[in-house]
Amino acid sequence: MPQNYTPEFKKKIVRLRLEEGRTIKSITTEYSISKETIRRWCNELKEECRTSPDTKTEYDNMKEMLKLKRENEELRKENLFLKKAAAFFAKEID
């Protein structure tokens, strides 16, 4: 039996996927929504972007946020590595 979801709920699920980078599998597990439903909602948003400048801006912001989160995580890892390397070489000097 098909379920009716609110537009706010759909947007939340799409945000989890596009902005936070969550996997479809993790979303289906948490919210009991089929993979195809999530894919369809994401595709609907992409289609809506073609006709609505506001939606296009929102979609671009979601993608940019995901990109920046991933970049930030990579920089944190590099920073942690450099701290460990500096500590290692500081021990070698003593």
Secondary structure, DSSP 8 states (H G I E B T S, - for coil): ------HHHHHHHHHHHHTS---HHHHHHHH---HHHHHHHHHHHHHHHHH-HHHHHHHHHHHHHHHHHHHHHHHHHHHHHHHHHHHHHHHHH-
